[in-house]
Amino acid sequence: MTMMPRPNPHLSRAEPTDAVPTYDARALVADGVQARIILDGQPYVLRITRADKLILTK
């Protein structure tokens, strides 16, 4: 199994591979743990777990 290198956390947007916008989650999560995302005035929390999984909660 080939390991992919970790993305540069200083980039706010990953290299585009198609027409869908692509973002580096680690760049969104500035402190390395969580980020608040607002959709239509409602806050959501994006969190990276210790197992490197993403969780989005309201």
C-alpha positions in Angstrom: 0.0 0.0 0.0 1.5 3.4 -1.0 1.3 6.1 1.6 0.3 9.5 0.3 2.4 12.5 1.6 0.5 14.8 4.1 -0.8 17.9 2.4 0.8 21.3 3.2 -1.3 22.8 6.0 -0.4 26.3 4.8 -2.4 25.9 1.6 -6.1 26.9 1.8 -7.0 25.0 -1.3 -5.7 21.8 -2.7 -4.8 21.3 -6.4 -7.9 21.1 -8.5 -8.4 17.8 -10.1 -11.8 18.4 -11.7 -14.6 21.0 -11.7 -15.6 20.4 -8.0 -13.8 22.8 -5.6 -11.4 20.9 -3.4 -10.2 22.0 0.0 -7.5 20.7 2.4 -9.3 19.9 5.7 -6.1 20.5 7.6 -6.0 24.0 6.2 -9.6 24.7 7.3 -8.8 23.4 10.8 -6.2 26.0 11.7 -5.5 24.7 15.3 -5.3 21.1 14.1 -8.5 20.1 15.9 -11.7 21.8 14.7 -13.2 24.6 12.6 -16.6 26.3 12.7 -18.4 26.5 9.4 -21.5 28.6 8.9 -24.3 27.6 6.5 -27.4 29.9 6.2 -26.6 31.4 9.6 -26.3 28.0 11.3 -22.9 27.0 12.8 -21.4 23.6 12.2 -18.2 22.1 13.6 -15.8 20.2 11.5 -13.4 18.1 13.6 -10.5 15.9 12.7 -10.3 12.9 15.1 -7.2 11.2 16.4 -7.8 8.5 13.8 -7.7 11.2 11.1 -11.4 10.9 10.3 -13.7 13.9 9.7 -16.8 14.6 11.7 -19.2 17.4 10.9 -21.8 18.2 13.6 -24.4 20.9 14.0 
